Amino acid sequence: MRAQDALRLAVPRLQEAGIEDGARDARVLLAHALGIGHDRLTLKLQDEMTSPQEALYDEALTARMARQPVAQIIGRRLFWGLSFRVTRDTLDPRPETETLVAEALKEPFLKVLDLGTGTGCILLSCLKDMPMARGLGTDISDAALQVAIGNTRDLGLEARARFRKSDWLDKVTGAYDLIVSNPPYIATEEMPQLAPEVRDWEPHQALTPGGDGLDAYRAIARGAPARLMPGGRLLVEIGPTQGVAVSALLRAAGLEDIRVLPDMDGRDRVVAARKPGGDSCGCA
């Protein structure tokens, strides 16, 4: 079967399964089955597919119809222009999280701490664009840490990034001029409303801390000030309704210059704060 014919048959299968952007996903999965980049697919549509390629494509389509995220099926996600390994043990890096990276890179830093690192996408993206910096990523999941370590090797950052198992800041020592985190923030009552791709396929401990969704911020607010250098910054991703509550937690912890930043869609996405002291640019 020609690749073009396989694609033509695949699109209605995905659409009938309720996949909103079935045509796009069918193309991405076909490129994966052919072992080529998505940008080269048009050049290969007239080629005959091998039996293994057809089997791999059918397997990928079946997984997608079961609502498995595309990034998990192909094992990769593009974030901040970099390719990251993704598994069921990690969150799928999302475009809105790039808001946090963009804010982090607005000021220089030398030592960065990433709490709940997952794939390592935030830490490693920050380090790629700040060549003099070094960083530590922590996570409570051994499996997630292994994914992050693999991404570090893939990006050639082994000399500047290290990882440690820690429940937030429990095992963290030293001081940092930047602390970043995309913690679990979904409230228990909100979990059933999530898309199946998220609710059924991504690790729940990376999605929700239970209760009102704020427990991770409480832990970070308790521990981060002691690990920030004077003038150091804290940046945390939030859910779009949590700006006021998280700001209050950080203010009560003694942090200042607290701002709520929007993502590309205009929704509250990041709370930024600073430890008092240091110079005006926040450099320690």
C-alpha positions as CSV (number, residue, x, y, z in Angstrom):
1,M,0.0,0.0,0.0
2,R,1.2,3.5,-0.8
3,A,1.7,5.8,2.1
4,Q,-0.8,8.2,0.6
5,D,-3.5,5.5,0.6
6,A,-2.7,4.5,4.2
7,L,-3.1,8.1,5.3
8,R,-6.4,8.5,3.4
9,L,-7.8,5.4,5.2
10,A,-6.4,6.5,8.6
11,V,-8.0,9.9,8.9
12,P,-11.6,8.8,9.2
13,R,-10.7,6.1,11.6
14,L,-9.3,8.7,14.0
15,Q,-12.1,11.1,13.4
16,E,-14.7,8.4,14.1
17,A,-12.9,7.6,17.4
18,G,-13.4,11.2,18.5
19,I,-9.9,12.5,17.9
20,E,-10.4,16.2,17.3
21,D,-7.4,16.8,15.0
22,G,-7.4,13.4,13.4
23,A,-5.8,14.5,10.1
24,R,-2.8,16.1,11.8
25,D,-2.3,13.1,14.1
26,A,-2.6,10.6,11.2
27,R,0.2,12.5,9.4
28,V,2.5,12.6,12.5
29,L,2.0,8.9,13.2
30,L,2.6,8.0,9.5
31,A,5.9,9.8,9.5
32,H,6.8,7.9,12.7
33,A,5.9,4.6,11.0
34,L,8.0,5.5,8.0
35,G,10.9,6.5,10.2
36,I,11.1,10.0,8.8
37,G,10.7,13.6,10.1
38,H,7.2,15.0,9.9
39,D,8.5,17.7,7.5
40,R,9.5,15.1,5.0
41,L,6.2,13.2,4.8
42,T,4.9,14.9,1.6
43,L,8.0,13.7,-0.3
44,K,7.2,10.1,0.7
45,L,3.5,9.8,0.2
46,Q,3.8,8.1,-3.2
47,D,6.2,5.4,-1.8
48,E,5.0,1.9,-1.2
49,M,5.1,1.0,2.5
50,T,6.8,-2.2,3.7
51,S,4.8,-4.7,5.7
52,P,6.6,-3.7,9.0
53,Q,5.8,-0.1,8.3
54,E,2.1,-0.9,7.7
55,A,2.0,-2.9,10.9
56,L,3.7,-0.1,12.9
57,Y,1.2,2.4,11.5
58,D,-1.8,0.3,12.4
59,E,-0.4,-0.2,15.9
60,A,0.1,3.5,16.3
61,L,-3.4,4.3,15.0
62,T,-4.9,1.8,17.4
63,A,-3.1,3.3,20.3
64,R,-4.3,6.8,19.3
65,M,-7.9,5.6,19.0
66,A,-7.5,4.4,22.6
67,R,-6.6,8.1,23.3
68,Q,-3.0,7.5,24.1
69,P,-1.2,10.9,23.5
70,V,0.8,11.1,20.2
71,A,4.0,12.1,22.1
72,Q,3.8,8.8,24.1
73,I,3.2,6.8,20.9
74,I,6.2,8.3,19.0
75,G,8.2,8.7,22.2
76,R,9.1,12.3,21.6
77,R,7.8,15.9,22.1
78,L,9.2,19.1,20.7
79,F,9.5,21.8,23.4
80,W,11.4,25.1,23.2
81,G,12.7,23.9,19.9
82,L,14.3,20.8,21.4
83,S,13.3,17.2,21.1
84,F,12.5,15.4,24.4
85,R,11.9,11.8,25.2
86,V,8.4,11.2,26.7
87,T,7.0,8.1,28.4
88,R,4.0,7.2,30.5
89,D,6.1,8.1,33.6
90,T,6.3,11.8,32.7
91,L,4.0,14.6,31.8
92,D,3.8,15.4,28.1
93,P,5.6,18.8,27.8
94,R,3.1,21.5,26.9
95,P,3.5,24.7,24.9
96,E,2.1,26.9,27.7
97,T,5.0,25.8,29.9
98,E,7.3,27.6,27.6
99,T,6.0,30.8,29.3
100,L,8.0,29.8,32.3
101,V,11.2,29.1,30.3
102,A,10.8,32.5,28.5
103,E,10.5,34.3,31.9
104,A,13.4,32.4,33.4
105,L,15.7,33.5,30.5
106,K,14.9,37.2,30.9
107,E,17.6,37.5,33.6
108,P,21.0,35.8,33.9
109,F,21.5,32.9,36.4
110,L,24.3,30.5,37.2
111,K,22.6,27.9,39.4
112,V,19.1,26.7,38.7
113,L,16.9,24.2,40.6
114,D,14.0,22.5,38.9
115,L,11.5,20.9,41.3
116,G,9.5,18.0,39.9
117,T,11.6,17.9,36.7
118,G,9.7,15.1,34.8
119,T,11.3,14.9,31.4
120,G,13.7,17.7,32.4
121,C,12.3,19.9,29.7
122,I,12.3,23.1,31.8
123,L,15.7,22.6,33.3
124,L,17.4,21.5,30.1
125,S,15.8,24.2,28.0
126,C,17.0,26.9,30.4
127,L,20.5,25.4,30.4
128,K,20.6,25.3,26.6
129,D,20.1,29.0,26.4
130,M,22.2,30.0,29.4
131,P,25.6,28.4,28.6
132,M,27.4,29.3,31.8
133,A,24.7,27.9,34.1
134,R,24.4,24.6,35.9
135,G,21.4,23.0,37.3
136,L,19.8,20.3,39.5
137,G,16.5,18.6,38.7
138,T,14.6,16.7,41.4
139,D,11.7,14.3,41.2
140,I,10.0,11.8,43.5
141,S,9.7,9.3,40.6
142,D,12.8,7.1,39.8
143,A,11.3,6.4,36.3
144,A,10.9,10.1,35.5
145,L,14.5,10.8,36.6
146,Q,15.7,8.1,34.2
147,V,13.8,9.9,31.4
148,A,15.4,13.2,32.3
149,I,18.8,11.7,32.4
150,G,18.3,10.3,29.0
151,N,17.2,13.7,27.7
152,T,20.3,15.2,29.2
153,R,22.5,12.8,27.3
154,D,20.6,13.4,24.1
155,L,21.1,17.2,24.4
156,G,24.8,17.0,25.4
157,L,24.2,18.6,28.8
158,E,25.6,15.9,31.1
159,A,28.4,18.3,32.3
160,R,25.9,20.9,33.5
161,A,22.8,19.1,34.7
162,R,22.4,16.6,37.5
163,F,19.4,14.9,39.1
164,R,18.3,13.7,42.5
165,K,15.4,11.9,44.0
166,S,13.7,14.3,46.4
167,D,10.2,15.1,47.7
168,W,10.3,18.7,46.7
169,L,13.1,20.3,48.6
170,D,13.7,17.6,51.3
171,K,17.0,16.4,49.8
172,V,18.1,19.7,48.3
173,T,21.1,21.5,49.7
174,G,23.0,24.7,48.7
175,A,21.6,28.0,47.3
176,Y,20.3,28.9,43.8
177,D,19.7,32.1,42.0
178,L,16.7,30.6,40.2
179,I,14.2,27.9,41.2
180,V,11.6,26.7,38.7
181,S,8.8,24.2,38.9
182,N,5.7,22.9,37.1
183,P,4.2,21.1,40.0
184,P,1.0,19.0,40.1
185,Y,-1.8,21.5,40.6
186,I,-5.1,19.9,39.5
187,A,-7.7,19.6,42.3
188,T,-9.2,16.2,43.0
189,E,-12.7,17.4,41.9
190,E,-11.3,18.5,38.5
191,M,-9.6,15.2,37.6
192,P,-12.7,13.6,36.0
193,Q,-13.1,16.6,33.7
194,L,-9.7,16.1,32.1
195,A,-9.3,14.9,28.5
196,P,-8.8,11.1,28.3
197,E,-5.3,11.6,26.9
198,V,-4.3,13.3,30.2
199,R,-6.5,11.6,32.8
200,D,-6.0,8.0,31.6
201,W,-2.4,8.1,30.3
202,E,-0.3,10.6,32.2
203,P,1.0,9.9,35.8
204,H,-1.5,11.1,38.3
205,Q,1.2,12.1,40.9
206,A,2.4,14.6,38.3
207,L,-1.1,15.9,37.7
208,T,-2.7,16.3,41.1
209,P,-1.5,16.5,44.8
210,G,-5.1,15.8,45.8
211,G,-7.4,18.1,47.7
212,D,-7.5,21.7,46.5
213,G,-4.5,21.3,44.2
214,L,-2.3,23.7,46.2
215,D,-0.3,21.3,48.4
216,A,2.8,21.4,46.1
217,Y,2.9,25.2,46.3
218,R,2.6,25.0,50.1
219,A,5.7,22.7,50.2
220,I,7.6,24.9,47.7
221,A,6.7,28.1,49.7
222,R,8.0,26.5,52.9
223,G,11.3,25.3,51.5
224,A,12.3,27.6,48.6
225,P,13.2,30.8,50.5
226,A,16.0,28.9,52.3
227,R,17.4,27.7,49.0
228,L,17.3,31.0,47.2
229,M,20.2,33.4,47.2
230,P,19.4,37.0,48.1
231,G,17.7,38.5,45.0
232,G,17.1,35.0,43.6
233,R,13.9,34.2,41.7
234,L,11.2,31.6,42.0
235,L,9.0,30.7,39.0
236,V,6.1,28.3,39.3
237,E,3.5,27.2,36.7
238,I,-0.1,27.4,37.9
239,G,-3.6,26.5,36.8
240,P,-5.4,29.5,35.3
241,T,-7.5,30.1,38.5
242,Q,-4.7,29.8,41.0
243,G,-2.8,33.1,40.7
244,V,-4.2,34.8,43.8
245,A,-3.9,31.8,46.0
246,V,-0.3,30.9,45.0
247,S,0.7,34.6,45.2
248,A,-0.6,34.7,48.7
249,L,1.4,31.6,49.7
250,L,4.6,33.1,48.3
251,R,4.0,36.4,49.9
252,A,3.4,34.8,53.3
253,A,6.7,33.0,52.9
254,G,8.5,36.3,52.7
255,L,9.0,36.6,49.0
256,E,8.4,39.9,47.1
257,D,8.0,41.3,43.6
258,I,5.2,38.8,43.0
259,R,3.7,38.8,39.5
260,V,1.2,36.6,37.7
261,L,2.2,36.1,34.1
262,P,-0.1,35.0,31.2
263,D,0.5,32.3,28.7
264,M,0.1,32.7,24.9
265,D,-3.6,32.4,25.2
266,G,-3.9,35.1,27.9
267,R,-4.6,32.8,30.8
268,D,-2.7,33.1,34.1
269,R,0.1,30.6,33.8
270,V,3.2,31.5,35.9
271,V,3.7,33.1,39.3
272,A,7.1,34.9,39.6
273,A,8.6,36.0,43.0
274,R,11.9,37.1,44.3
275,K,13.8,36.7,47.6
276,P,14.6,40.1,49.2
277,G,18.1,41.3,48.9
278,G,20.7,41.1,46.1
279,D,21.2,43.6,43.3
280,S,18.5,45.1,41.1
281,C,18.8,42.5,38.3
282,G,18.5,39.6,40.7
283,C,22.0,38.3,40.0
284,A,23.6,36.7,43.1
